[in-house]
Amino acid sequence: MTHATGAPDPRDELSTPHGPARRPDARTIAGYAAGSVGTGGFGTLPGLVLLVFLTDALAVPAAVAGLIVTGAKVWDVLVDPFIGYASDRDLARTGSRRRFMTVGALALPVLFALTFAVPAAAGPTAAALWVLVAFLLAATAFSLFQVPYIALPAELGLSYDGRTRLLAWRVAALATAILLFGAGGPVLRGEGDSLSGYLLMGAVCGVLLGAGMLVTARIAPRGGHATAVGTAAVPAPTARAAWLTAVRETVAALRRSRPFRTLLAAFVLQALATGLMLAGAAYVARHVLRDEAAVSLLFAALIAPALACMPLWTRLARRDGKERGFVVATVLFAVATLGMVPLAWVPGAWVYVPTALAGVAYAGMQALPLAMLPDVIAHDARSHGDGHGGTFSGIWTAGETAGMALGPAILSVVLAATGYVSTRAGETAAQPASAVDAIALSFSVVPAALVLLSLVPLVRYGLRRGDIDGTATKLPHDHDGAAA
């Protein structure tokens, strides 16, 4: 960072495990942010439309639809730590994570389109199996990109504030992608639930996802060094040995890094709240507000304030610390979602006001933990050696995936328990009042309770600026799992 006078900020000159800390240049910022077109789009669109695609276009019962969405995500939870370990080994052999990212970016568009290419003649069972297999493969391709992508900021030689700046722009791009895919996806799909509309949406959005991811793959360091994880001379392990090693690395990382455990726990709880609201948005628009266009309006009300307020969270993090800003954003989000509780009894356009307030908080809830993660990785590197970023990012991605998956799963259970009626494309059905009320409450009071619960682990995070940039007199001993 620089001061208004143009003088360099000394905090950008401190050392990191990868050399002198530096300020990210425009190419690095733009290239890294482009990846959020893929991560934001894939994180948003399936969560928004996949459950309703199954229940309202393919006549899959709500409980079964929830199992399908959750099942594919459970696979992610299992495979992400392995991908993180494999990415670390690839980094050790080649000096780059670029290969994994490129493979994921090329495979995702095809598999994403196939998820929505269910034949019209398929019955509910066959359609459910088609979506499960295609989405599982698409999610795997996404993880091949996402896991090394999250590890990159800790390996670009940036300072504490340099990472905040990089991640702030990334989250600004993420918010834009969420707006474009969240609002534009339903527009591409068109009115109703036609299978051709869903296929058009899947094909167009899949290409956009892959394009953004390919841009980011090009900024990954090209190679030329080996890390502590190993070298090219080390023989490749068997699949079973690699899996067991990945599990050991995962357990070791969780045990030794208390900051990582607490940050992860808070983020997973918030991902659960976000996943629940994301899955419920289409149902709120259709059955509570009774306006199909309300999905796009809800996203606009959420994301526009997030984009506008992103610089405020960056300044707050620089002044008071990322962890304090994260607490403020979390409390503000809880207040906003509690403000939506009357939606169950008095639906109306007023809901866009607390949604906008939630958008202000959402910007901080995304930017700050993502900026804190590379700090945790850098702190661990000082204590236990470099080259484990893929392991941490694999666990992080698995945790986020689990949270985002359980959100739709909870909603599907609620829908099934309250008598929600599934339909095929072109059909309509009157929904019981119990289901409509449950949809509204699942969009408000439950997410509020989850984000408030996330404050419990968050207050134990403990890391400060001096622990990351090396200006603290000593490393805090209670950050290590052995001493905690």
Secondary structure, DSSP 8 states (H G I E B T S, - for coil): -B-TTS-B-GGGGSEETTEE-B---HHHHHHHHHHHHHHHHHHHHHHHHHHHHHHHTB---HHHHHHHHHHHHHHHHHHHHHHHHHHHHHHHHHS-SHHHHHHHHHHHHHHHHHHT---TT--HHHHHHHHHHHHHHHHHHHHHHHHHHHHGGGGTTB-HHHHHHHHHHHHHHHHHHHHHHHHHHHHHH-STT-HHHHHHHHHHHHHHHHHHHHHHHTTS------BTTB-TTS----HHHHHHHHHHHHHHHHHHBHHHHHHHHHHHHHHHHHHHHHHHHHHIIIIIS--TTHHHHHHHHHHHHHHHHHHHHHHHHHHH-HHHHHHHHHHHHHHHHHTTGGGGTS-SGGGHHHHHHHHHHHHHHHHHHHHHHHHHHHHHHHHH-S--HHHHHHHHHHHHHHHHHHHHHHHHHHHHHTT----BTT------HHHHHHHHHHTTHHHHHHHHHTHHHHTT----HHHHHT-SSS--GGGBTTT-
